[in-house]
């Protein structure tokens, strides 16, 4: 072992070594994870206090509907041009994607960087969206199905747009 490995016993040194020159905002990630946990915990306490009973089961169709809505809402939040104003304080534009999508990358440090990492990653945001939709589903399943149906319709429309474009391009070739 090197001297550095022998002396890397306190949490700060271990964190710095994990972060590879301090580029990973672990404290910011911990803050975001705490906010997520507090939000879901707060919802659970409030729901229990108000007598909200979670469904005994979630039908497979509702899982598909929730999943499709989570997918589309995550893409809208992290990639859509129109929602750039949400990401702008935490990210910078790094490129153009397909259709109306843009690519953003996180900026800043600490919590700002952690939020930028979250808002520029549809996979990361999907956990937050799914958590929100599941809480909503527990409290108001009919309304949540309606909202998810709307997001699902947009997702299907996107695929039909891509299919139409592909068909036109194939026809022209």
C-alpha positions, -999 to +999 in steps of 0.1 A: +000+000+000+011+035-007+012+062+020-019+078+005-038+045+008-026+040+044-038+075+054-071+074+036-091+065+066-113+095+073-145+100+053-133+132+037-103+116+021-123+086+010-149+108-005-122+129-024-107+097-037-140+084-048-149+117-064-117+116-085-104+151-079-136+163-063-156+163-096-185+142-083-208+163-061-215+136-035-229+160-009-253+174-036-264+138-045-269+131-008-291+162-005-312+152-035-316+117-022-327+131+012-352+154-005-366+124-025-368+103+007-383+131+027-409+137-001-420+101-003-419+097+035-439+130+039-465+118+014-468+084+032-474+101+066-499+126+051-517+099+032-519+078+063-531+107+084-559+114+058-569+078+056-556+072+020-553+034+015-529+023-012-543-001-037-540-038-028-526-045-062-516-025-093-529-041-125-504-047-152-521-023-175-516+005-149-479-004-146-476+000-184-495+033-183-474+046-154-442+034-172-451+051-204-460+083-187-428+082-167-408+077-199-425+107-217-425+131-187-388+123-181-380+131-217-400+163-216-382+175-185-347+166-196-346+169-233-374+192-246-365+227-259-396+242-243-386+230-209-351+244-212-360+272-187-363+246-160-328+232-167-311+265-176-299+275-141-282+241-137-271+231-172-257+245-205-267+234-240-242+210-254-260+199-286-291+191-306-309+158-305-335+143-327-368+161-333-373+188-307-348+174-283-317+191-270-287+179-251-277+197-219-247+191-196-245+200-159-226+231-148-213+245-116-204+227-085-219+212-054-257+211-052-260+231-085-240+204-103-260+176-087-292+192-098-277+197-133-267+160-134-303+151-124-320+174-149-298+164-178-304+126-174-338+111-184-330+079-165-322+098-133-354+120-135-375+090-142-372+078-106-385+112-094-413+112-120-423+076-112-423+084-075-446+114-080-469+093-102-470+064-078-479+088-049-505+103-071-518+069-081-522+059-044-541+091-036-561+096-068-559+067-092-585+079-116-570+113-120-535+098-123-547+073-150-560+103-169-527+122-166-507+091-175-530+085-205-522+120-217-484+114-215-490+080-231-508+096-260-479+119-265-454+090-265-475+071-290-477+102-312-439+106-310-435+071-323-460+076-351-442+108-361-409+089-363-426+061-383-441+087-407-407+104-412-390+070-417-417+061-443-411+093-462-374+089-462-377+053-474-400+064-501-377+091-513-346+068-514 
